[in-house]
């Protein structure tokens, strides 16, 4: 049985799982998608599908084609009865920019991490990011296109917090480097329901930043209007477009910040030392047996 806390060891061993895990106990649920080779527990909507990219099965929310909208949500609702607290970690890649662009480069429009109360919806295309008009929802957008002052504050490369299907972020934080340059990025989303504090972290490595990029007070229970919710992602393209890929996802339904780490590998000399000790032990046991 999974323990209530997602341990650092569990987080570090994500790579050993070959299938998604959605496990629930009386008090906690853990969702693990180390890749997307098995999407039997995902509801795919719109243009979302899975593909093999760079040798890995990924969740492709939209292909690099115009006027696309896609989403994917875990079919099993997660009970956020623990004051709606949760922690999530995922990696994404936005690549193959084409079509129109803004001041920084071709491509559009971005993707959104979403918690909402239904699983079979995909919002608007283009600047809607597959998220527009999804009610009773929290969205963390990774936006790659400047849609003007009202929507994007004239910034075409930013992360923002969206509520109830609105594509107007509050706050909106510009980031560097470009989100749609094909780099694998890591994101951490943590919500402490006891303090109503939402935090977003972002990096081009798997090292969790100490400081949050975004910290915002949100009453998530009031936003969702219920404590059963679906976890997933959305994305959209317009006259500019990209491949929007999710590489993995870890989610726990409590405030337990996730720190992924590669398993430690002993140095070759240490391995040789352990082997030598083991062989000496076998020889000693053999000698005793012969006496």
N, C-alpha and C positions, 0 to 999 in steps of 0.2 A: 504494500500500500504506500502511495506517495505520502510523504510527510507534509505537514501544513506549509512549511517553509520550503521554497525552492532554493536548495543549497548551492553554494558555489561549485561544488563537485558536479552536481547535476548540470548546471549551466556550462561547465567546462567540457562535459561529455556529449554535447549535442550531436557531434559528428558521428557517434556510434549508432544512432537510431536510424533505421531504414524505413520507418513508416511513421505517420503522424500519430501523436498520442493526445487524446482528450480524456483525462481522468478526473473523476469527481469523488470527493468524500462528503461527509455531512457538513464540513465547514470550508472546504477549499476545492478549487478546480485548477488544473494546469493544462495548458495547451502547448504542445511542442510540434512544430513543423521544421525539422532540420533541412528539408527540401520539400519539393512538391511533386515527388514521384507518385504519391498516392493522394488523390484529392476526393476520395469517396465521402469524406465528411465536410466537404466544402460545397456551398451553393454558389455556382458560377453564373453570373448575370451579364447580359449585354455581350460585349466583345471579349470578355475574359476567357482565357484558356490556359493551358500549360504547354511549355515548349522545353526542349533541351538547348541550353545556351552555355557555351564554354564547358561542356561536359556535365552540366548540372541541370536537373529538372527544376524549372522556376515557374512561378505564377506570373503569367503575362496578362496584366490588366487591360492593356491595349497594345496592338501592334503599331508599328510606325506607318500609319495610314491616316488619311484625313477623316474627320467627323466621327470619331469613335468614342464610345462610353462603355466602361466595364467595371464590374465589382465582383468581389468574392467575400463570402462570410461563412464562418464556421456554422454548420447546421445546428449544432447543439447550443441552445441558449446557455449563457453563463449567469449564474445567480450572483448578483452583486449586492447581496443582502448585508455584507459587512461594510455598511456605509458607502457602498459602491467603490470601495478602494480597489486599485489594481496596479500592477506593474507589467510593462511590456518591453521587449527588445526585438528588433527586426533589422534586417539589412535589405537594401534595395539598390537597383541600378536603373538609370534612365539613359537610354542610348539611341543611336541611329537618328539624329536630328535631321529633319527634312521639312520641306514646305516653307512657309513664311517664318520670319523670326522677328525679334525685337532688337534692342540696341546691343545685346551681348552675343547672340548667335541664332541660328535656325532652331526650330523645334518648339513644341508646346504639348500639353499645358501643365502637367504635373500629376501627383498622386496624393491620396489622403488616407491616413489611418483613421478608422471610424469605429465607434461604438454606437449602436442604434437598436431599435426595438423590433425590427423586422429583418429578414435575411434575404429576401428575393427582390431587392430593388437596386437599380443603378440610376444615378441622377443624370444631370445634363451633360452634353458634349462640351468640347472646347473649354472655356473658362469656368464651366460648371464643374470640371474636374471629376465627373461621375458622382459628385456629392450634392450638387444643388438640389434643393427642395426635399431632401431627406429629413423629415421632421423627427423630433425627440432624439437628437443625436449630438455627439461630440465628434469633431473632426480636427485632426492635426494635418494641415496641408503642407506639401513640399512643392511649391509653385515655381514654374520655370518660364512664365510668360507675363509680360507687362500688359495688363488690360486697362491701364489708365488710372487716373487719380482715384475714382470712386472705389474701385475694386482692389487694386494692387498698389496704391500710393506711388505710382510710376516706378515700381521696382519689379524686375522680371526674374528675380532669383532670391526667394525668401521662404521662410517657414512661419506659419501662423496658426492661431487657434480659431476654429469656427464652431458655431453652435446652430442646431436646428435647421440645417440645410442652407444656411446663409454662406455665400462665398466671400463675404467681407470679413476679413480676419481682424481679431482684436485680442492680443496685439499681433503685429506683423513685424518680423525681424529679418532684415536682409542678411544673407550669408555669403561666404566665399569658401571654396571655388564654386564654379558653375555646377548646379545640381544635375544637369543633363549632359555631362561630358563623358559618360560611360564609366565613371568611377563607382566602385562599390562603397556605399555609405552605410553607417550604422546609426540607429536612432533608439533612444530610450524614452518611454512615456511612463510617468509615475503619477498616480493620483492617491493622495491621502485623504480619505473621506472624513477622518476625525477632525482635520483642519481645513477641509475643502481646498487643498492646495494641489494644483496641477503643475507638473514640471516636465519640460522637454529638453532633452540633450541630443547632441548631434556631433558626429565625428567621421573622418575618413579612415579611421582605424577602429579596432574593437576595444580600445581602451576607453572606459567610461569616464567622461569629464567630471571633475569634482563640482564645478559650477554649472548650474542649469542655464541654458540659452534663454528659455522662457519660464517664468513662474507666474501663475495666474490663479486667482481665487475663483472657483467654479462650484456651484451647488449641483453636482451631477445627478443626484437623486431627483431634484426638481426638474432638471433638463429632461431626463428620460421618462419621468412620471411613472416609473416602475423599476423593479430591481432585477428583472430578467432581461438580458441584452445579448446582442450578437456582435461578435468581434470580426473585423475584416478590413478591407481596403477598397478604394475606388480610384479611378483615373479617367481622364478625358483628353481628347485631341480635337483640334479644329482645322484651320487652314495650315497651321503648323503642327508637327506631330513627332512623336518618339515612341520607341518601345518602352513601356513602363513595367519593370519586373520586380517582383518581391522574391528574395532568395530564401528567407527563413523567417520563422516567427516563434517567439517564446512569450507566453502570457500566463500570469497568475492572478487570481481574483482576490488579492490582498496587497497592501502596500509592503512590498518586499523587493526593493531595487535589485535588478539583475546585473551581475558582473560576469560576463562571459570571459573565459580564459582558455587558452590552449592547454591540453594536458601536458604536464611536465614529462620530459623524456630523459632518462639517466644518460650521463656522458658515457661514451664507449669504454673508457677506463673503469668507470664504476660498474658497468655491466660485466666486464671481464673479471673484476674483483668478486662480484657476487657469484659468477660461474665458478671461479676458483674455490671459493668457500664451499659451494655446493658439492664440488667434486671431492674436496678434502673430507667432507662429511660422509660421503658415500664410501670413500676408501677406509675411513676409520671404522665405519659400521661393518665393512667386509672383514677387516682385520680381526675385529672382536669376534665375529662369527667363526673365524678359522681357529681361534684358540680353544 
